């Protein structure tokens, strides 16, 4: 039955799917398979999209010239997985932190940590004086993510499975993007990418709420901050010259 097909369940019955993941009833097979198919689909789309189409859709963004499917796939597969590992760790930490207490007090503290990483990454652009502080911040963020992941391995594994399962949303987004490209509509392509990004964020917050047993509004705040923190960390690594420009461009557009 279609309704019992795992990708369809992720899209149409998220509460049931994430509850099963939280209880340990879902293995790694489907999440990893969906992730691999999603990366392949995104790599193919990036390899066939005209440069001007990407530039118009993402306000001047560009991809490395002369690269094809296998380059995008080889970069996105490990790069996207490492990004997911970091994002899930930060999501776990923020969800636990925001789960209890007054949200009006805890939310600004979590936002401050996220903003500080982003501001430091921006300040590092063309500045050598702040480079030691940047290395220290990057090392501290990586160590914090590792400690969080190891601190509650069961729930961390569950949230990672959930995030990889959301590749079903990315596959749908790529299909919609491909249709928009064939129609030659930049506006439709951009709108579909933003729509499915928002859809994925809502589903991620539902996953966090189910796995960490918290209210959805609190989980939604944690999910937004985790995505922003992950983007800020990648930006920090790029401005520290630890992430080559080509890899940065692919991760930015292929995520």
RAPE-V83838 format. One record per residue. N is the residue number from 1. RES is the residue in one letter. PSI is psi as a letter, one per 40 degrees, with the letter a starting at -180 (999 if undefined). OMEGA is omega in radians with two decimals (none if undefined). NEAR is the number of other C-alpha atoms within 8 Angstrom. Layout:
# RAPE-V83838
N,RES,PSI,OMEGA,NEAR ; N,RES,PSI,OMEGA,NEAR
This chain:
# RAPE-V83838
1,X,i,-3.13,4 ; 2,X,d,-3.08,5 ; 3,X,e,3.11,6 ; 4,X,e,3.10,7 ; 5,X,h,-2.96,8 ; 6,X,d,3.12,7 ; 7,X,d,3.11,9 ; 8,X,d,3.12,11 ; 9,X,d,3.10,13 ; 10,X,d,-3.08,12 ; 11,X,d,-2.96,9 ; 12,X,d,-3.11,6 ; 13,X,g,-3.04,9 ; 14,X,d,-3.11,12 ; 15,X,d,3.12,9 ; 16,X,d,-3.11,8 ; 17,X,d,-3.10,10 ; 18,X,d,3.05,13 ; 19,X,d,3.11,10 ; 20,X,d,3.10,10 ; 21,X,d,-3.12,14 ; 22,X,d,-3.11,12 ; 23,X,e,3.10,6 ; 24,X,e,-3.11,8 ; 25,X,e,-3.12,7 ; 26,X,h,3.12,6 ; 27,X,a,-3.09,8 ; 28,X,e,-3.02,7 ; 29,X,d,-3.12,6 ; 30,X,d,3.13,9 ; 31,X,d,-3.13,14 ; 32,X,d,3.12,11 ; 33,X,d,3.11,8 ; 34,X,d,3.12,13 ; 35,X,d,-3.13,12 ; 36,X,d,3.11,9 ; 37,X,d,3.13,9 ; 38,X,d,3.12,12 ; 39,X,d,3.12,11 ; 40,X,d,3.13,9 ; 41,X,d,3.13,10 ; 42,X,d,3.13,11 ; 43,X,d,3.12,14 ; 44,X,d,-3.12,10 ; 45,X,d,3.12,10 ; 46,X,d,-3.10,10 ; 47,X,e,-3.09,10 ; 48,X,e,3.12,6 ; 49,X,h,3.07,9 ; 50,X,i,-3.12,6 ; 51,X,d,-3.12,8 ; 52,X,d,3.10,6 ; 53,X,d,3.12,9 ; 54,X,d,-3.11,12 ; 55,X,d,3.14,11 ; 56,X,d,-3.10,10 ; 57,X,d,-3.04,11 ; 58,X,f,3.00,8 ; 59,X,f,3.04,6 ; 60,X,e,3.13,8 ; 61,X,i,-3.12,8 ; 62,X,i,3.07,8 ; 63,X,i,3.09,8 ; 64,X,h,-3.12,8 ; 65,X,i,3.04,4 ; 66,X,f,3.14,4 ; 67,X,i,-3.11,8 ; 68,X,a,-3.04,7 ; 69,X,d,-3.02,10 ; 70,X,d,3.07,7 ; 71,X,d,-3.13,8 ; 72,X,d,-3.14,14 ; 73,X,d,-3.10,11 ; 74,X,d,3.11,8 ; 75,X,d,-3.03,11 ; 76,X,d,-3.06,15 ; 77,X,d,3.10,10 ; 78,X,d,-3.11,8 ; 79,X,d,3.12,9 ; 80,X,d,3.14,10 ; 81,X,d,3.10,9 ; 82,X,d,3.09,8 ; 83,X,d,3.11,9 ; 84,X,d,3.10,11 ; 85,X,d,-3.13,9 ; 86,X,d,-3.11,11 ; 87,X,d,-3.13,12 ; 88,X,d,3.11,13 ; 89,X,d,3.13,13 ; 90,X,d,3.08,13 ; 91,X,d,3.10,14 ; 92,X,d,-3.11,13 ; 93,X,d,-3.11,9 ; 94,X,d,-3.13,13 ; 95,X,d,3.11,15 ; 96,X,d,-3.12,9 ; 97,X,d,-3.09,8 ; 98,X,e,-3.05,13 ; 99,X,d,-3.08,10 ; 100,X,i,3.11,7 ; 101,X,a,-3.11,6 ; 102,X,h,-3.11,6 ; 103,X,d,-3.12,9 ; 104,X,d,3.11,6 ; 105,X,d,-3.06,7 ; 106,X,d,-3.10,11 ; 107,X,d,3.10,10 ; 108,X,d,3.12,8 ; 109,X,d,3.10,8 ; 110,X,d,3.12,10 ; 111,X,d,3.13,9 ; 112,X,d,3.12,8 ; 113,X,d,3.12,8 ; 114,X,d,-3.14,12 ; 115,X,d,-3.13,9 ; 116,X,d,3.11,8 ; 117,X,d,3.12,13 ; 118,X,d,3.13,13 ; 119,X,d,3.11,8 ; 120,X,d,3.09,10 ; 121,X,d,3.11,15 ; 122,X,d,-3.11,10 ; 123,X,d,-3.13,9 ; 124,X,e,-3.11,14 ; 125,X,h,3.13,7 ; 126,X,e,-3.12,5 ; 127,X,h,3.10,8 ; 128,X,d,-3.09,6 ; 129,X,d,-3.10,5 ; 130,X,e,-3.07,9 ; 131,X,d,3.10,10 ; 132,X,d,3.10,7 ; 133,X,d,3.12,7 ; 134,X,d,3.09,13 ; 135,X,d,3.14,9 ; 136,X,d,3.14,8 ; 137,X,d,3.13,9 ; 138,X,d,3.13,11 ; 139,X,d,3.13,8 ; 140,X,d,3.14,8 ; 141,X,d,3.13,9 ; 142,X,d,3.13,9 ; 143,X,d,3.11,8 ; 144,X,d,3.13,8 ; 145,X,d,3.14,11 ; 146,X,d,3.14,9 ; 147,X,d,3.12,8 ; 148,X,d,-3.13,12 ; 149,X,d,-3.11,11 ; 150,X,e,-3.09,8 ; 151,X,d,3.13,6 ; 152,X,g,-2.99,8 ; 153,X,d,-3.09,8 ; 154,X,d,-3.12,6 ; 155,X,d,3.10,10 ; 156,X,d,3.10,13 ; 157,X,d,-3.13,8 ; 158,X,d,-3.12,12 ; 159,X,d,3.08,14 ; 160,X,d,3.07,11 ; 161,X,d,-3.13,12 ; 162,X,d,-3.13,13 ; 163,X,d,3.10,11 ; 164,X,d,3.10,12 ; 165,X,d,3.12,14 ; 166,X,e,3.00,13 ; 167,X,d,3.06,12 ; 168,X,d,3.08,13 ; 169,X,d,3.14,11 ; 170,X,d,3.11,11 ; 171,X,d,3.09,12 ; 172,X,d,3.13,8 ; 173,X,d,3.13,11 ; 174,X,d,3.07,11 ; 175,X,d,3.10,8 ; 176,X,d,3.11,10 ; 177,X,d,3.10,12 ; 178,X,d,3.10,10 ; 179,X,d,3.12,8 ; 180,X,d,3.11,12 ; 181,X,d,3.13,11 ; 182,X,d,3.11,7 ; 183,X,e,-3.14,6 ; 184,X,f,-3.09,6 ; 185,X,h,3.11,9 ; 186,X,d,-3.12,11 ; 187,X,d,3.13,7 ; 188,X,d,3.12,9 ; 189,X,d,-3.13,14 ; 190,X,d,-3.13,10 ; 191,X,d,-3.12,8 ; 192,X,d,3.14,11 ; 193,X,d,3.12,10 ; 194,X,d,-3.14,8 ; 195,X,d,-3.10,8 ; 196,X,d,3.03,11 ; 197,X,d,3.10,8 ; 198,X,d,3.11,8 ; 199,X,d,-3.14,9 ; 200,X,d,3.12,11 ; 201,X,d,3.10,11 ; 202,X,d,3.13,9 ; 203,X,d,3.10,10 ; 204,X,d,3.11,13 ; 205,X,d,3.08,14 ; 206,X,d,3.10,14 ; 207,X,d,3.13,13 ; 208,X,d,3.13,16 ; 209,X,d,-3.12,13 ; 210,X,d,-3.05,12 ; 211,X,d,-3.10,13 ; 212,X,e,3.04,9 ; 213,X,f,-3.14,7 ; 214,X,i,3.13,11 ; 215,X,i,-3.09,8 ; 216,X,d,3.11,9 ; 217,X,d,3.10,6 ; 218,X,d,3.10,13 ; 219,X,d,3.12,16 ; 220,X,d,3.08,13 ; 221,X,d,3.13,10 ; 222,X,d,-3.13,13 ; 223,X,d,3.12,15 ; 224,X,d,-3.12,9 ; 225,X,d,3.14,13 ; 226,X,d,3.11,13 ; 227,X,d,3.12,10 ; 228,X,d,3.13,9 ; 229,X,d,3.11,14 ; 230,X,d,3.10,12 ; 231,X,d,3.13,8 ; 232,X,d,3.13,12 ; 233,X,d,3.10,13 ; 234,X,d,3.11,10 ; 235,X,d,3.10,11 ; 236,X,d,3.12,16 ; 237,X,d,3.14,12 ; 238,X,d,-3.11,12 ; 239,X,e,3.00,12 ; 240,X,e,-3.11,11 ; 241,X,f,3.04,7 ; 242,X,e,3.12,7 ; 243,X,h,-3.13,11 ; 244,X,i,-3.07,8 ; 245,X,d,-3.12,7 ; 246,X,d,3.13,8 ; 247,X,d,3.13,9 ; 248,X,d,-3.13,11 ; 249,X,d,-3.13,11 ; 250,X,d,3.13,14 ; 251,X,d,-3.11,12 ; 252,X,d,-3.07,7 ; 253,X,d,-3.07,6 ; 254,X,e,-3.09,9 ; 255,X,999,none,7
